[in-house]
Amino acid sequence: MRQKELKLVMTFHTTSDAMAFEKQCKTDGAPGRMIPVPRAITAGCGLSWCASPDDKGALLNVIRKLSLSNTDLYQCMV
């Protein structure tokens, strides 16, 4: 079994927001990957973005670029 580590998890209000975010991250080369929302978190859709806590600045830039207002950031063991 894979050992859990502290990650930054971003949740989205809608699946379309999550897909737009993933597309923009790939275009910009932003770190992370799409994962199912961890059980400890509730969200509007079942998708979340997972990255290292050190990558918070890069992810916030993508949020601003897309004008996403319904995202939440969590730090949790994933």
Secondary structure, DSSP 8 states (H G I E B T S, - for coil): -----EEEEEEESSHHHHHHHHHHHHHHT---EEEE--TT---SSSEEEEE-GGGHHHHHHHHHHHT--SEEEEEEE-
